[in-house]
Amino acid sequence: MQFSFRMKSLTYTLVGLSLAIIPGAQGLAQIPAITAYISTLDMGQQMEQRTIAKWKRAGKVGKNTIDVDDSRRYQEMLGIGNSLEHASLYNLSLLEPADRKEALTKILDPGKGIGMNIMRICMGTPDFTSEDWYTYDDMPPGETDVELANFSIEKDMAYVVPVLKEALAINPDLLLFAAPWSPPGWMTSTDNWIGGHLLPEYYTVYADYFVKFIKVYAEAGIPIHAVTIQNEPGVNRDIDDPTWHYPSCRWTGEQERDFIAGHLGPAITEAGLETKILCYDHNYNLEPHDDNPGLPYPRTILSDSAASSYVEGTGFHLYAGQPKNMTVFHKEFPDKSIYFTEGSVFGLRGARTLVDILRNWSRSYNAWVTILNENRKPNNGPFDASETMLTYNSTDRSVKYNFDYFMYGHFAKFIQRGAVRIGSEGSLAGVHHVAFHNPDGSIVIIVANGARNKARFTIQWQEKKFKGSLPPESIATYVWEAGK
C-alpha cells in the first residue's frame, strides 16, 4: 500500500553518506550531498526524500538565511519518544501479533520506522487506562503493609509487561523511565489513590517500594533507566467534585527534597541499582500558581547538596509556562540535565513548539499517549483527549498513522542518541529551526514552516550554502555529512 512504499523509501542509514561532485563549483570539488525529507500537513508528502546537490560558496549572510554553526555546542541528546502508558499498551495489545509488531516497528525501529528511543511508562495506573486504578500494593481501607509483603506486578502481566518486552525486542536501545501517579493509598493522608499527601512515616517504605518495582521489572526483562518521584506533584484531586478524581498525590519541594536525600537516593544506591532519579516532573512556569509549583519546586531540591547528589536531572511538562524557562533553570543549575517528560504537541504549531523545547536545553522529548481508538479511548480520567499520533480502529482493528507520527519522525528518526545541539541562527517569519551534530558525523537541521505560504530560505554552513524551500504548512529535515 502507499504507506508501506513511502516507509521503504525512508530506510536510510546516516553513516557513510555519499559525497557529491558538483559541476562548476570551483574550490568545492567534493562536498557532502544534502538529503531532505519533507512532510506536509495535508499528508500529500510523508517524509518524502529528496537529494539536494547545489552547494555554493557562501558570501555575506543575507536575508532569510539560517546560519548553522557546529562550533557552538549545547546539550547532548538522550532521546525522542512518547509514552507507553496503560491506554496505549492496551490498544496495542488488541492488535493481531503481526499487526502489533508492525505498529511497534514503525514507532521504534530507526530504519523501518521513526526510531523513537525513549518512552515514559507508569508505576501503577495513570488516568489514561482501560481498567480500575491500581498500585502494586493495594490494601483494604484501614489496613497497611509496611513489609510490602503483598507487593505484586501481577496486574501488569496481562498486557503491560508483554507489550513492553515486545517493544524492547524491536529496539534494544529503547530507554524507559517510570513515574507513579500515586503511592499505595494506605501510605497517603486520604487512604486511597485520590489526592492527599504521602505520610512521612512511610517515606522509607515508599523508597523500598521504588526499589522493589525496579528489581521486579528488571527480573521481568524490563530495565528502568530512570524514575521520577511523582507525576505532577502540585496536583491534589481530593476534591468534592468526583468527576475530577484520578490518581494523584501532592508533594512540596521540601517533601520531595527530604524523600530523595534521606530515603530514595540511599535506597537505590544501597541496592546497587543504576536507575537514575529525576526530580519534579511538572510544568515549567516561573512562579507558583494554582496547581503548578513552578521552578521554585525543583530549585528547592537541587539547592540542597544531599538531595542534589542523587538527582541526575529535572523533568518538565508544557501545560503552564514557556520553554524558555528551561533555559532560566539551566543557567541556575548548569551541571544538571533537563528533560521534557510530558506534553504532546500537534501539527505545525506543535513542531515549532518542539523546536523551542529542544532549543532550551532539553535532552529529551516525550509526548503523552501514543495510540487511542477512534473515540479517543480508553481514558478513565477527566481530561478530554486530543487525537494521538496513531489511531486504533476498534471496528476493523487497523492502525491509522496521523500527521503527528510523521512530524515526530522528523526529529526522532534523525537526532541520534548522543547528538549535540549546535548553533542555528536566523529569523524567518513562521519558520522555526534547530540543528544537531550526530555521533556518526552527520549534521541534521529540522525546519518547520507553519505559515500558509511557501517558505524560501538559505542554509549556510562552513562557508557553503544551499537554497531550500518548504511548501505551506510543512516540515523538513536536512541531513549532510560533516565528519566527527
C-alpha positions as CSV (number, residue, x, y, z in Angstrom):
1,M,0.0,0.0,0.0
2,Q,1.1,3.6,-0.4
3,F,2.2,4.0,3.2
4,S,4.4,0.9,3.1
5,F,6.0,2.2,-0.2
6,R,6.8,5.5,1.5
7,M,8.3,3.8,4.5
8,K,10.5,1.7,2.3
9,S,11.9,4.9,0.8
10,L,12.7,6.1,4.3
11,T,15.1,3.2,5.0
12,Y,18.1,5.3,5.4
13,T,21.4,5.0,7.2
14,L,23.1,8.2,8.3
15,V,26.5,6.6,8.4
16,G,28.5,7.0,5.3
17,L,26.5,9.5,3.3
18,S,27.8,9.7,-0.3
19,L,29.8,12.7,-1.4
20,A,28.6,14.6,-4.5
21,I,30.8,16.2,-7.1
22,I,29.2,19.5,-8.0
23,P,29.8,20.5,-11.6
24,G,31.2,24.0,-12.0
25,A,31.7,24.6,-8.2
26,Q,35.3,25.9,-8.2
27,G,37.0,25.1,-5.0
28,L,34.1,22.9,-3.9
29,A,35.1,19.8,-6.0
30,Q,34.0,17.3,-3.4
31,I,31.5,18.3,-0.8
32,P,28.8,16.5,1.2
33,A,25.4,15.8,-0.5
34,I,22.3,17.1,1.2
35,T,19.3,14.8,1.7
36,A,16.0,16.4,2.5
37,Y,12.9,14.7,4.0
38,I,9.6,16.7,3.7
39,S,6.2,16.2,5.2
40,T,3.1,18.4,4.6
41,L,0.2,18.9,6.9
42,D,-2.2,17.8,4.2
43,M,-0.3,14.5,4.1
44,G,0.5,14.9,0.4
45,Q,4.1,14.4,1.4
46,Q,5.0,12.0,4.2
47,M,8.8,12.3,4.9
48,E,9.3,12.3,1.1
49,Q,13.0,12.0,0.4
50,R,14.9,14.3,-2.0
51,T,18.6,14.9,-2.8
52,I,19.9,18.4,-3.0
53,A,23.3,18.9,-4.6
54,K,23.5,22.6,-5.1
55,W,26.1,23.8,-2.5
56,K,27.5,27.1,-3.4
57,R,30.3,29.2,-1.9
58,A,28.8,31.4,0.9
59,G,29.1,35.1,0.8
60,K,27.6,37.7,3.2
61,V,24.8,36.4,5.4
62,G,21.7,37.6,3.6
63,K,18.0,37.9,4.4
64,N,16.2,34.7,5.2
65,T,19.4,32.8,6.0
66,I,19.8,30.1,8.6
67,D,23.4,30.0,9.7
68,V,24.4,26.6,11.0
69,D,27.5,26.8,13.3
70,D,28.8,23.5,14.6
71,S,31.4,25.2,16.7
72,R,28.6,26.3,19.1
73,R,27.6,23.4,21.1
74,Y,24.8,22.9,23.7
75,Q,23.2,19.9,25.3
76,E,23.8,16.3,24.4
77,M,20.6,14.4,23.4
78,L,19.3,11.3,25.2
79,G,16.2,10.6,23.0
80,I,12.9,11.5,21.4
81,G,9.8,9.5,22.2
82,N,6.3,9.2,23.6
83,S,4.6,7.2,26.3
84,L,3.7,3.6,26.6
85,E,1.2,4.2,29.4
86,H,-1.7,1.8,30.0
87,A,-4.1,3.1,27.4
88,S,-1.6,2.8,24.6
89,L,-0.4,-0.6,25.7
90,Y,-4.0,-1.8,25.9
91,N,-4.8,-0.7,22.4
92,L,-1.6,-2.3,21.1
93,S,-2.4,-5.5,22.9
94,L,-5.7,-5.7,20.9
95,L,-3.9,-5.9,17.6
96,E,-3.1,-9.3,16.0
97,P,0.5,-10.2,16.8
98,A,1.8,-9.4,13.3
99,D,0.0,-6.1,13.2
100,R,1.3,-5.2,16.7
101,K,4.8,-6.0,15.6
102,E,4.3,-3.8,12.5
103,A,3.0,-0.9,14.6
104,L,5.8,-1.1,17.2
105,T,8.3,-1.4,14.4
106,K,7.0,1.8,12.8
107,I,7.2,3.6,16.1
108,L,10.5,2.3,17.4
109,D,12.7,0.9,14.7
110,P,15.2,3.6,13.4
111,G,15.5,2.0,10.0
112,K,12.0,0.7,9.2
113,G,10.1,3.3,11.3
114,I,10.7,6.6,13.0
115,G,13.1,5.3,15.7
116,M,11.6,6.7,18.9
117,N,14.1,5.6,21.6
118,I,12.8,6.8,25.0
119,M,9.4,6.1,26.4
120,R,7.6,7.1,29.6
121,I,5.9,4.3,31.4
122,C,3.7,4.3,34.6
123,M,4.2,2.8,38.1
124,G,0.7,1.6,38.5
125,T,-2.1,3.1,36.5
126,P,-2.4,6.7,35.3
127,D,-5.6,8.5,34.4
128,F,-5.4,7.0,30.9
129,T,-6.3,3.4,31.3
130,S,-9.0,0.8,30.4
131,E,-9.4,-0.6,34.0
132,D,-9.8,0.4,37.6
133,W,-6.9,2.3,39.0
134,Y,-4.3,0.3,41.0
135,T,-0.8,0.4,42.5
136,Y,1.5,-2.6,43.3
137,D,0.4,-2.9,46.9
138,D,-3.2,-2.0,47.4
139,M,-4.9,-2.9,50.7
140,P,-8.4,-2.7,52.1
141,P,-9.3,0.6,53.8
142,G,-7.6,1.0,57.2
143,E,-5.0,-1.8,56.5
144,T,-1.3,-1.3,55.9
145,D,1.6,-3.4,54.5
146,V,4.8,-1.9,55.8
147,E,6.8,-5.0,54.9
148,L,5.4,-4.8,51.3
149,A,4.6,-8.5,51.6
150,N,1.7,-8.0,49.1
151,F,3.8,-6.1,46.5
152,S,3.0,-7.6,43.1
153,I,3.1,-6.5,39.4
154,E,0.6,-9.3,38.5
155,K,-1.9,-6.9,37.0
156,D,0.8,-5.5,34.7
157,M,1.4,-9.1,33.4
158,A,-1.9,-9.0,31.5
159,Y,-0.6,-6.7,28.7
160,V,1.7,-4.0,30.1
161,V,4.8,-6.2,30.6
162,P,4.3,-8.4,27.5
163,V,4.0,-5.4,25.1
164,L,6.9,-3.6,26.7
165,K,9.0,-6.7,26.2
166,E,8.0,-6.7,22.5
167,A,9.0,-3.1,22.2
168,L,12.4,-3.7,23.7
169,A,12.9,-6.7,21.3
170,I,12.3,-4.4,18.4
171,N,14.6,-1.6,19.7
172,P,17.0,-2.9,22.3
173,D,18.3,0.7,22.7
174,L,14.9,1.9,23.9
175,L,15.2,3.6,27.3
176,L,12.2,3.5,29.7
177,F,11.6,5.9,32.6
178,A,8.8,5.4,35.1
179,A,6.5,7.8,37.0
180,P,3.9,7.0,39.6
181,W,0.5,8.8,39.7
182,S,0.1,7.8,43.3
183,P,1.7,5.8,46.1
184,P,-0.4,2.9,47.5
185,G,-3.4,4.5,49.1
186,W,-2.6,3.3,52.6
187,M,0.6,5.4,52.6
188,T,-1.3,8.6,52.0
189,S,-3.4,11.0,54.1
190,T,-6.6,10.1,52.2
191,D,-6.1,6.3,52.4
192,N,-6.7,5.9,48.7
193,W,-5.2,7.0,45.3
194,I,-7.1,10.2,45.0
195,G,-5.1,13.1,46.3
196,G,-3.7,13.8,49.7
197,H,0.0,13.6,50.5
198,L,2.4,10.8,51.4
199,L,2.6,10.4,55.2
200,P,6.2,11.0,56.5
201,E,6.2,7.7,58.5
202,Y,6.0,5.9,55.1
203,Y,9.0,7.6,53.4
204,T,11.3,4.7,54.0
205,V,8.6,2.1,53.0
206,Y,7.9,4.1,49.8
207,A,11.6,4.2,48.9
208,D,11.6,0.4,49.3
209,Y,8.5,0.3,47.0
210,F,10.5,2.0,44.3
211,V,13.4,-0.4,44.7
212,K,11.1,-3.4,44.5
213,F,9.5,-2.1,41.4
214,I,12.9,-1.5,39.7
215,K,14.1,-5.0,40.7
216,V,10.9,-6.9,39.7
217,Y,10.7,-5.2,36.4
218,A,14.3,-6.0,35.7
219,E,13.6,-9.6,36.5
220,A,10.8,-9.5,34.0
221,G,13.2,-8.3,31.3
222,I,12.4,-4.6,31.5
223,P,15.2,-2.3,32.7
224,I,14.2,1.0,34.2
225,H,16.5,3.8,33.1
226,A,15.1,6.5,35.4
227,V,12.3,7.2,37.8
228,T,10.5,10.4,38.9
229,I,9.0,10.7,42.3
230,Q,5.5,11.8,41.3
231,N,3.7,12.7,38.2
232,E,2.7,16.4,38.5
233,P,3.3,16.7,42.3
234,G,1.4,20.0,42.5
235,V,-1.9,18.2,41.8
236,N,-4.3,17.1,44.6
237,R,-7.6,15.6,43.3
238,D,-9.0,15.1,46.8
239,I,-11.8,17.5,46.0
240,D,-15.6,17.4,46.3
241,D,-16.3,17.0,42.6
242,P,-15.8,13.3,41.8
243,T,-15.7,14.0,38.0
244,W,-12.2,15.3,38.6
245,H,-10.9,12.4,40.6
246,Y,-7.9,10.5,39.3
247,P,-4.8,9.1,40.9
248,S,-2.7,11.9,42.3
249,C,-0.6,12.8,45.3
250,R,0.5,16.3,46.3
251,W,4.2,17.0,47.3
252,T,6.0,20.2,48.1
253,G,9.6,20.8,47.0
254,E,10.7,20.4,50.6
255,Q,9.0,17.0,50.9
256,E,10.5,15.7,47.7
257,R,13.9,17.0,48.7
258,D,13.7,15.2,52.1
259,F,12.4,12.0,50.5
260,I,15.2,11.9,47.9
261,A,18.0,12.9,50.3
262,G,17.1,10.7,53.2
263,H,15.3,7.8,51.7
264,L,15.0,7.1,47.9
265,G,18.6,8.1,47.0
266,P,20.2,6.0,49.7
267,A,17.8,3.1,49.0
268,I,18.7,3.0,45.2
269,T,22.4,3.3,46.0
270,E,22.4,0.6,48.7
271,A,20.6,-1.7,46.3
272,G,23.3,-1.3,43.7
273,L,20.9,-0.1,41.1
274,E,21.9,2.1,38.2
275,T,18.4,3.7,37.8
276,K,18.6,7.5,37.8
277,I,16.4,9.8,39.7
278,L,14.7,12.8,38.0
279,C,13.0,15.4,40.2
280,Y,9.9,17.5,39.8
281,D,8.1,16.1,36.6
282,H,5.7,19.1,36.3
283,N,5.3,22.4,34.5
284,Y,7.9,25.0,33.6
285,N,6.2,28.1,34.9
286,L,8.5,30.6,36.6
287,E,6.4,31.2,39.7
288,P,3.8,29.1,41.5
289,H,0.1,29.4,40.6
290,D,-2.9,27.1,41.1
291,D,-1.7,23.5,40.9
292,N,1.6,24.5,39.3
293,P,4.5,24.8,41.7
294,G,6.9,26.1,39.1
295,L,10.6,26.5,39.2
296,P,10.8,27.1,43.0
297,Y,10.0,23.4,43.5
298,P,13.0,21.8,41.7
299,R,15.1,24.8,42.8
300,T,14.5,23.7,46.4
301,I,15.7,20.2,45.6
302,L,18.8,21.0,43.6
303,S,19.9,23.7,46.1
304,D,20.2,21.0,48.7
305,S,23.6,19.3,48.4
306,A,22.4,15.9,49.8
307,A,19.3,15.7,47.6
308,S,21.1,17.1,44.5
309,S,23.8,14.4,44.8
310,Y,21.2,11.8,44.0
311,V,19.4,13.7,41.2
312,E,20.5,13.4,37.6
313,G,18.1,16.0,36.2
314,T,14.7,17.7,36.2
315,G,11.6,16.7,34.3
316,F,9.3,19.4,32.8
317,H,5.8,19.5,31.3
318,L,4.2,22.1,29.0
319,Y,0.8,22.9,30.5
320,A,2.0,26.1,32.2
321,G,4.9,28.4,31.4
322,Q,7.1,28.7,28.3
323,P,10.0,26.5,27.0
324,K,12.4,29.4,27.6
325,N,12.0,28.9,31.3
326,M,14.1,25.7,31.0
327,T,17.0,27.9,29.9
328,V,16.4,30.1,33.0
329,F,16.7,26.9,35.1
330,H,19.7,25.6,33.2
331,K,21.6,28.8,34.0
332,E,21.0,28.2,37.7
333,F,22.0,24.5,37.6
334,P,24.2,24.0,34.5
335,D,25.6,20.7,35.8
336,K,22.1,19.1,35.9
337,S,20.3,17.7,32.9
338,I,16.9,19.0,31.7
339,Y,14.3,16.6,30.3
340,F,10.9,17.2,28.8
341,T,8.9,14.4,30.3
342,E,5.2,15.0,29.2
343,G,3.3,17.0,26.7
344,S,2.1,16.2,23.2
345,V,2.3,18.8,20.5
346,F,0.2,18.9,17.4
347,G,0.6,19.9,13.8
348,L,3.0,22.6,12.6
349,R,2.4,24.7,15.6
350,G,3.4,21.7,17.7
351,A,6.5,21.2,15.5
352,R,7.6,24.7,16.3
353,T,6.9,24.2,20.0
354,L,9.1,21.1,19.9
355,V,11.9,23.0,18.2
356,D,11.6,25.6,21.0
357,I,11.8,22.8,23.7
358,L,15.0,21.5,22.1
359,R,16.5,25.0,21.8
360,N,16.0,25.4,25.5
361,W,18.4,22.7,26.8
362,S,16.1,19.7,27.0
363,R,18.0,16.5,26.4
364,S,14.8,14.6,25.5
365,Y,11.2,15.0,24.4
366,N,8.3,12.7,25.4
367,A,4.8,13.2,24.1
368,W,1.9,11.8,26.1
369,V,-0.2,8.8,24.9
370,T,0.8,7.1,21.7
371,I,-2.4,5.5,20.5
372,L,-6.0,5.8,21.4
373,N,-9.0,4.5,19.5
374,E,-11.3,6.4,17.2
375,N,-13.3,7.5,20.2
376,R,-10.1,8.6,21.9
377,K,-10.3,5.9,24.5
378,P,-9.6,4.2,26.8
379,N,-9.5,7.1,29.3
380,N,-10.7,6.8,32.9
381,G,-9.6,10.3,33.7
382,P,-11.4,13.7,33.4
383,F,-9.3,15.2,30.6
384,D,-10.6,15.1,27.0
385,A,-8.0,13.6,24.7
386,S,-6.7,15.0,21.5
387,E,-6.0,12.8,18.5
388,T,-2.9,10.8,19.1
389,M,-0.1,10.2,16.6
390,L,-1.6,6.7,15.9
391,T,-5.3,5.8,15.9
392,Y,-6.6,2.3,16.6
393,N,-9.8,1.5,14.7
394,S,-11.8,-0.7,17.1
395,T,-14.1,-2.0,14.3
396,D,-11.6,-3.4,11.8
397,R,-8.6,-3.4,14.2
398,S,-6.4,-1.3,11.9
399,V,-4.0,1.4,12.7
400,K,-4.0,4.9,11.2
401,Y,-0.8,7.0,11.1
402,N,-1.7,10.6,11.5
403,F,0.3,13.7,10.6
404,D,1.9,13.9,14.0
405,Y,3.5,10.5,13.5
406,F,5.5,11.9,10.6
407,M,6.1,15.2,12.4
408,Y,7.7,13.4,15.3
409,G,9.6,11.3,12.9
410,H,11.4,14.4,11.6
411,F,13.0,14.6,15.0
412,A,13.1,11.0,16.3
413,K,14.5,9.3,13.2
414,F,17.4,11.7,12.6
415,I,18.5,13.0,16.0
416,Q,20.7,10.2,17.3
417,R,21.4,9.5,20.9
418,G,24.5,11.4,21.8
419,A,23.8,14.1,19.2
420,V,24.8,17.6,20.3
421,R,22.7,20.6,19.6
422,I,24.6,23.2,17.6
423,G,24.1,26.8,16.7
424,S,21.4,27.7,14.1
425,E,20.6,31.3,13.8
426,G,18.3,33.3,11.6
427,S,14.8,34.7,12.0
428,L,12.2,33.8,9.3
429,A,8.5,34.6,9.6
430,G,6.6,31.5,10.6
431,V,9.7,29.3,10.4
432,H,11.4,27.6,13.4
433,H,14.6,25.5,13.2
434,V,17.0,23.5,15.3
435,A,20.3,21.7,14.4
436,F,22.4,18.9,15.7
437,H,25.8,17.2,15.1
438,N,25.3,13.4,15.3
439,P,27.8,10.9,16.7
440,D,28.2,9.4,13.2
441,G,29.4,12.8,11.9
442,S,26.2,13.9,10.2
443,I,24.6,17.3,10.6
444,V,20.8,17.5,11.0
445,I,18.6,20.6,10.8
446,I,14.9,20.5,11.2
447,V,12.9,23.4,9.7
448,A,9.2,23.8,10.4
449,N,7.1,26.2,8.3
450,G,3.9,27.0,10.0
451,A,2.8,29.7,7.5
452,R,0.2,29.2,4.8
453,N,2.6,30.3,2.1
454,K,5.8,28.8,0.7
455,A,8.9,29.5,2.7
456,R,12.2,30.2,0.9
457,F,15.5,30.4,2.7
458,T,19.2,29.7,2.5
459,I,21.1,27.4,4.8
460,Q,24.7,28.3,5.3
461,W,27.4,26.1,6.9
462,Q,31.2,26.4,6.9
463,E,31.5,28.9,4.0
464,K,29.0,26.9,1.9
465,K,25.3,27.4,1.4
466,F,22.3,25.9,-0.4
467,K,18.8,27.2,-1.1
468,G,15.9,25.5,0.4
469,S,12.1,25.9,0.2
470,L,9.2,24.4,2.0
471,P,5.5,24.1,0.9
472,P,2.9,25.9,3.1
473,E,2.4,24.2,6.5
474,S,5.2,21.7,6.2
475,I,8.3,20.4,8.0
476,A,11.7,19.2,6.6
477,T,14.8,17.5,7.9
478,Y,18.0,18.2,6.1
479,V,21.0,15.9,6.6
480,W,24.6,16.0,5.4
481,E,27.9,14.5,6.3
482,A,30.2,16.8,8.3
483,G,32.7,14.5,9.9
484,K,33.2,13.7,13.6
